[in-house]
Amino acid sequence: MNTFQKVYQLVKKVPQGKVTSYGEIAKKLRIGDVRVIGWALHANRDFETPCHRVVNKKGELAPGYVFGGWQKQKEKLLAEGVCFSGEREVDLKKSGFVFRPSGIGIEKMPS
């Protein structure tokens, strides 16, 4: 399995109604360059991979979201019940998700 496939597999574990960050994915996969996560998601063309559930460390939406820009990303997240703190910022305290070392996630981003 290549790096991009590992990214897609992990993104599929983020539950509906939650988001994680590029950095959280990189940390879990032990990838030193967070940009690799962005490159992988931008290259993805599989609608089954919930790329819309990945935001930056501040909770900001991706301006170049591959399936329709940040507006489409926000639309999908709102439909799942994700909470926002601004027009383009997810409230990570309410809707953040991090991966535990065991592989089981917790539903709150660290402060």
CYANA upper distance limits for C-alpha pairs under 8 A (distance plus 0.5 A):
  1 MET  CA      5 GLN  CA      6.55
  1 MET  CA      6 LYS  CA      7.16
  2 ASN  CA      6 LYS  CA      6.88
  3 THR  CA      7 VAL  CA      6.82
  4 PHE  CA      8 TYR  CA      6.83
  4 PHE  CA     37 ILE  CA      8.18
  4 PHE  CA     40 ALA  CA      5.63
  4 PHE  CA     41 LEU  CA      8.43
  5 GLN  CA      9 GLN  CA      6.62
  6 LYS  CA     10 LEU  CA      6.72
  6 LYS  CA     29 LEU  CA      8.23
  7 VAL  CA     11 VAL  CA      6.64
  7 VAL  CA     25 ILE  CA      7.68
  7 VAL  CA     29 LEU  CA      8.22
  7 VAL  CA     37 ILE  CA      7.27
  7 VAL  CA     40 ALA  CA      7.50
  7 VAL  CA     41 LEU  CA      8.40
  8 TYR  CA     12 LYS  CA      6.80
  8 TYR  CA     40 ALA  CA      8.37
  8 TYR  CA     41 LEU  CA      8.09
  8 TYR  CA     49 THR  CA      6.75
  9 GLN  CA     13 LYS  CA      7.59
  9 GLN  CA     49 THR  CA      8.46
 10 LEU  CA     14 VAL  CA      7.83
 10 LEU  CA     25 ILE  CA      7.86
 11 VAL  CA     25 ILE  CA      8.27
 11 VAL  CA     49 THR  CA      7.29
 11 VAL  CA     50 PRO  CA      7.00
 11 VAL  CA     51 CYS  CA      7.28
 11 VAL  CA     53 ARG  CA      8.13
 11 VAL  CA     54 VAL  CA      8.21
 12 LYS  CA     49 THR  CA      6.24
 12 LYS  CA     50 PRO  CA      6.64
 14 VAL  CA     18 LYS  CA      7.12
 14 VAL  CA     19 VAL  CA      7.19
 14 VAL  CA     20 THR  CA      7.63
 14 VAL  CA     53 ARG  CA      7.60
 14 VAL  CA     97 PHE  CA      7.59
 14 VAL  CA    105 GLY  CA      8.47
 15 PRO  CA     19 VAL  CA      8.26
 16 GLN  CA     80 GLU  CA      6.50
 17 GLY  CA     77 LEU  CA      7.36
 17 GLY  CA     80 GLU  CA      5.19
 17 GLY  CA     81 GLY  CA      5.60
 17 GLY  CA     82 VAL  CA      5.43
 17 GLY  CA     95 SER  CA      7.26
 18 LYS  CA     53 ARG  CA      7.17
 18 LYS  CA     82 VAL  CA      6.61
 18 LYS  CA     95 SER  CA      5.30
 18 LYS  CA     96 GLY  CA      6.09
 18 LYS  CA     97 PHE  CA      6.40
 18 LYS  CA    107 GLU  CA      7.85
 19 VAL  CA     53 ARG  CA      4.94
 19 VAL  CA     54 VAL  CA      6.05
 19 VAL  CA     55 VAL  CA      7.35
 19 VAL  CA     82 VAL  CA      8.29
 19 VAL  CA     92 LEU  CA      8.17
 19 VAL  CA     95 SER  CA      6.64
 19 VAL  CA     96 GLY  CA      5.59
 19 VAL  CA     97 PHE  CA      6.10
 20 THR  CA     24 GLU  CA      6.99
 20 THR  CA     25 ILE  CA      8.00
 20 THR  CA     53 ARG  CA      6.81
 20 THR  CA     54 VAL  CA      5.56
 20 THR  CA     55 VAL  CA      6.75
 20 THR  CA     96 GLY  CA      6.26
 20 THR  CA     97 PHE  CA      5.56
 20 THR  CA     98 VAL  CA      6.72
 20 THR  CA    109 MET  CA      8.49
 21 SER  CA     25 ILE  CA      7.00
 21 SER  CA     54 VAL  CA      5.70
 21 SER  CA     55 VAL  CA      5.35
 21 SER  CA     56 ASN  CA      5.58
 21 SER  CA     57 LYS  CA      6.01
 21 SER  CA     59 GLY  CA      7.91
 22 TYR  CA     26 ALA  CA      6.71
 22 TYR  CA     34 VAL  CA      6.64
 22 TYR  CA     35 ARG  CA      8.34
 22 TYR  CA     37 ILE  CA      6.38
 22 TYR  CA     38 GLY  CA      7.36
 22 TYR  CA     54 VAL  CA      6.83
 22 TYR  CA     55 VAL  CA      6.92
 22 TYR  CA     56 ASN  CA      6.33
 22 TYR  CA     57 LYS  CA      7.62
 23 GLY  CA     27 LYS  CA      6.48
 23 GLY  CA     34 VAL  CA      6.21
 23 GLY  CA     56 ASN  CA      7.96
 23 GLY  CA     57 LYS  CA      7.23
 24 GLU  CA     28 LYS  CA      6.64
 24 GLU  CA     98 VAL  CA      6.94
 24 GLU  CA     99 PHE  CA      7.72
 25 ILE  CA     29 LEU  CA      6.65
 25 ILE  CA     37 ILE  CA      7.73
 26 ALA  CA     30 ARG  CA      6.19
 26 ALA  CA     31 ILE  CA      5.27
 26 ALA  CA     32 GLY  CA      7.28
 26 ALA  CA     33 ASP  CA      7.79
 26 ALA  CA     34 VAL  CA      6.15
 26 ALA  CA     37 ILE  CA      7.12
 27 LYS  CA     31 ILE  CA      6.80
 27 LYS  CA     32 GLY  CA      8.16
 28 LYS  CA     99 PHE  CA      7.33
 28 LYS  CA    101 PRO  CA      7.95
 31 ILE  CA     36 VAL  CA      8.23
 33 ASP  CA     37 ILE  CA      8.48
 34 VAL  CA     38 GLY  CA      7.66
 35 ARG  CA     39 TRP  CA      6.69
 36 VAL  CA     40 ALA  CA      6.59
 37 ILE  CA     41 LEU  CA      6.73
 38 GLY  CA     42 HIS  CA      6.51
 39 TRP  CA     43 ALA  CA      6.64
 40 ALA  CA     44 ASN  CA      6.78
 41 LEU  CA     51 CYS  CA      6.76
 41 LEU  CA     66 VAL  CA      8.49
 42 HIS  CA     64 GLY  CA      8.45
 42 HIS  CA     65 TYR  CA      7.62
 42 HIS  CA     66 VAL  CA      6.26
 44 ASN  CA     49 THR  CA      8.44
 52 HIS  CA     65 TYR  CA      8.04
 52 HIS  CA     73 GLN  CA      5.77
 52 HIS  CA     74 LYS  CA      8.43
 52 HIS  CA     76 LYS  CA      7.57
 52 HIS  CA     77 LEU  CA      7.51
 53 ARG  CA     77 LEU  CA      7.63
 54 VAL  CA     61 LEU  CA      8.46
 55 VAL  CA     59 GLY  CA      5.85
 55 VAL  CA     60 GLU  CA      6.12
 55 VAL  CA     61 LEU  CA      5.80
 55 VAL  CA     62 ALA  CA      6.93
 56 ASN  CA     60 GLU  CA      5.94
 56 ASN  CA     61 LEU  CA      7.40
 56 ASN  CA     62 ALA  CA      8.04
 58 LYS  CA     89 GLU  CA      7.89
 58 LYS  CA     92 LEU  CA      8.39
 59 GLY  CA     89 GLU  CA      5.57
 59 GLY  CA     90 VAL  CA      5.27
 59 GLY  CA     91 ASP  CA      7.16
 59 GLY  CA     92 LEU  CA      6.60
 60 GLU  CA     88 ARG  CA      6.16
 60 GLU  CA     89 GLU  CA      4.88
 60 GLU  CA     90 VAL  CA      6.80
 61 LEU  CA     65 TYR  CA      8.48
 61 LEU  CA     70 TRP  CA      6.24
 61 LEU  CA     73 GLN  CA      7.66
 61 LEU  CA     74 LYS  CA      7.85
 61 LEU  CA     88 ARG  CA      6.15
 61 LEU  CA     89 GLU  CA      6.78
 61 LEU  CA     90 VAL  CA      8.07
 62 ALA  CA     69 GLY  CA      7.69
 62 ALA  CA     70 TRP  CA      6.02
 62 ALA  CA     73 GLN  CA      8.26
 63 PRO  CA     69 GLY  CA      6.29
 63 PRO  CA     70 TRP  CA      5.58
 64 GLY  CA     68 GLY  CA      8.42
 64 GLY  CA     69 GLY  CA      5.75
 64 GLY  CA     70 TRP  CA      7.23
 65 TYR  CA     69 GLY  CA      4.92
 65 TYR  CA     70 TRP  CA      6.19
 65 TYR  CA     72 LYS  CA      8.41
 65 TYR  CA     73 GLN  CA      7.22
 67 PHE  CA     72 LYS  CA      7.61
 67 PHE  CA     73 GLN  CA      8.18
 68 GLY  CA     72 LYS  CA      5.69
 68 GLY  CA     73 GLN  CA      7.70
 69 GLY  CA     73 GLN  CA      7.01
 70 TRP  CA     74 LYS  CA      6.56
 70 TRP  CA     88 ARG  CA      8.12
 71 GLN  CA     75 GLU  CA      6.70
 72 LYS  CA     76 LYS  CA      6.77
 73 GLN  CA     77 LEU  CA      6.77
 74 LYS  CA     78 LEU  CA      6.50
 74 LYS  CA     88 ARG  CA      7.91
 75 GLU  CA     79 ALA  CA      6.73
 76 LYS  CA     80 GLU  CA      7.00
 77 LEU  CA     81 GLY  CA      6.94
 77 LEU  CA     82 VAL  CA      5.84
 78 LEU  CA     82 VAL  CA      5.81
 78 LEU  CA     83 CYS  CA      7.73
 82 VAL  CA     90 VAL  CA      7.74
 82 VAL  CA     91 ASP  CA      8.47
 82 VAL  CA     94 LYS  CA      8.50
 82 VAL  CA     95 SER  CA      6.20
 83 CYS  CA     90 VAL  CA      6.47
 83 CYS  CA     91 ASP  CA      6.00
 83 CYS  CA     94 LYS  CA      6.97
 83 CYS  CA     95 SER  CA      6.49
 84 PHE  CA     88 ARG  CA      8.03
 84 PHE  CA     89 GLU  CA      6.21
 84 PHE  CA     90 VAL  CA      4.65
 84 PHE  CA     91 ASP  CA      5.28
 85 SER  CA     89 GLU  CA      6.14
 85 SER  CA     90 VAL  CA      6.16
 85 SER  CA     91 ASP  CA      5.40
 86 GLY  CA     90 VAL  CA      7.54
 90 VAL  CA     95 SER  CA      7.70
 91 ASP  CA     95 SER  CA      6.48
 91 ASP  CA     96 GLY  CA      7.77
 92 LEU  CA     96 GLY  CA      4.72
 92 LEU  CA     97 PHE  CA      8.40
 92 LEU  CA    108 LYS  CA      7.73
 92 LEU  CA    109 MET  CA      6.44
 93 LYS  CA    108 LYS  CA      6.43
 93 LYS  CA    109 MET  CA      6.35
 93 LYS  CA    110 PRO  CA      8.16
 93 LYS  CA    111 SER  CA      7.88
 94 LYS  CA    108 LYS  CA      7.24
 95 SER  CA    107 GLU  CA      7.64
 95 SER  CA    108 LYS  CA      7.27
 95 SER  CA    109 MET  CA      8.39
 96 GLY  CA    107 GLU  CA      6.55
 96 GLY  CA    108 LYS  CA      5.42
 96 GLY  CA    109 MET  CA      5.23
 97 PHE  CA    105 GLY  CA      7.19
 97 PHE  CA    106 ILE  CA      6.33
 97 PHE  CA    107 GLU  CA      5.02
 97 PHE  CA    108 LYS  CA      5.65
 97 PHE  CA    109 MET  CA      6.02
 98 VAL  CA    105 GLY  CA      6.09
 98 VAL  CA    106 ILE  CA      6.09
 98 VAL  CA    107 GLU  CA      7.11
 98 VAL  CA    108 LYS  CA      7.14
 98 VAL  CA    109 MET  CA      6.38
 99 PHE  CA    103 GLY  CA      6.54
 99 PHE  CA    104 ILE  CA      6.63
 99 PHE  CA    105 GLY  CA      4.75
 99 PHE  CA    106 ILE  CA      6.87
100 ARG  CA    104 ILE  CA      5.94
100 ARG  CA    105 GLY  CA      5.75
100 ARG  CA    106 ILE  CA      7.31
